[in-house]
């Protein structure tokens, strides 16, 4: 009797999230880290310091494997904390600083992020 071969999976991982909502989250976290890095590390508009670039890479990696996918809520309202303990403290610091500045520097992303927070808190669909 011939055995059927299983399809190979890349290290047991599921495909990365690439929906509209996740891509907007990527743009939002990129903008927030950019605001924080420019104001704290005095880097020009061309790029990020190495520490912030690593944090952005890690945040994008976490978005790739977010269990909620397109129904993702903002990170501070999420029941699953996917960041490691040390990076969670760093991302909270970045978000607390950049969040209030988002409407001034990135008005559309700031408004969309605010709407997502309201929708998550009041279960609006």
C-alpha positions in Angstrom: 0.0 0.0 0.0 1.3 3.4 -1.0 1.4 6.2 1.7 0.3 9.7 0.7 2.9 12.3 1.3 2.0 15.3 3.4 2.5 18.7 1.9 5.5 20.4 3.5 4.9 23.3 5.8 7.5 25.9 6.5 8.5 25.1 10.1 4.9 24.6 11.1 4.0 28.3 10.6 0.8 29.5 9.0 1.0 32.2 6.3 1.6 35.8 7.3 -1.4 38.2 7.7 -1.7 40.5 4.7 -5.2 41.9 4.9 -6.3 45.6 4.7 -6.6 45.9 8.5 -3.1 44.4 9.2 -1.5 46.7 6.6 -3.1 49.7 8.2 -1.7 48.6 11.5 1.7 48.3 9.9 1.5 51.9 8.6 0.3 53.1 12.0 3.1 51.4 14.0 5.7 52.6 11.5 4.4 56.2 11.9 4.4 55.9 15.7 8.0 54.5 15.9 9.1 57.2 13.4 7.6 60.0 15.5 9.2 58.6 18.7 12.6 58.0 17.0 12.8 61.5 15.4 11.9 63.2 18.7 14.1 61.1 21.0 17.0 59.9 19.0 17.3 63.0 16.7 17.3 61.0 13.5 16.4 62.7 10.2 13.3 61.8 8.2 15.3 59.4 6.1 15.3 56.5 8.6 15.3 55.1 12.1 18.1 54.5 14.6 19.1 50.8 14.8 17.1 50.2 18.0 13.9 51.6 16.6 14.5 49.8 13.3 14.8 46.5 15.3 11.6 47.4 17.3 9.7 48.0 14.0 11.0 44.7 12.5 9.8 42.9 15.7 6.4 44.7 15.6 5.9 43.7 11.9 6.8 40.1 12.8 4.2 40.1 15.5 1.6 41.5 13.1 2.4 38.7 10.7 1.4 36.1 13.3 -1.4 37.9 15.0 -4.1 35.3 15.9 -6.9 37.7 15.3 -5.9 38.6 11.7 -8.4 41.1 10.1 -10.5 41.2 13.2 -7.5 42.6 15.2 -8.2 45.2 17.8 -5.7 47.9 19.0 -2.9 46.4 21.0 -3.8 48.1 24.3 -7.3 46.5 24.1 -6.1 43.0 23.1 -6.5 40.0 25.3 -3.4 38.3 23.9 -0.1 40.0 24.6 2.2 38.8 21.8 5.2 41.1 22.6 8.0 39.8 24.9 8.1 41.4 28.3 11.0 43.7 27.5 9.7 44.8 24.1 6.2 45.3 25.5 7.5 48.0 27.8 9.4 49.6 24.9 6.4 49.6 22.6 4.1 50.9 25.3 6.5 53.8 25.8 6.6 54.5 22.1 2.8 54.4 21.8 2.2 56.6 24.8 4.5 59.2 23.4 3.4 59.0 19.7 -0.3 58.4 20.2 -1.3 61.9 21.2 0.9 63.3 18.4 -0.5 61.1 15.6 -3.5 63.4 14.8 -1.0 66.3 14.1 1.6 64.5 12.1 -0.5 61.7 10.5 -4.2 62.9 10.7 -5.8 60.1 8.6 -3.9 57.3 10.4 -4.6 58.9 13.7 -8.3 59.1 13.0 -8.5 55.6 11.8 -6.6 54.3 14.8 -9.0 56.3 17.1 -12.0 54.8 15.3 -10.6 51.3 15.7 -10.1 51.9 19.4 -13.8 53.1 19.8 -15.0 50.1 17.7 -13.1 47.7 19.9 -14.3 49.2 23.2 -17.9 49.4 22.3 -18.0 46.4 20.0 -19.1 48.4 17.0 -19.1 46.5 13.7 
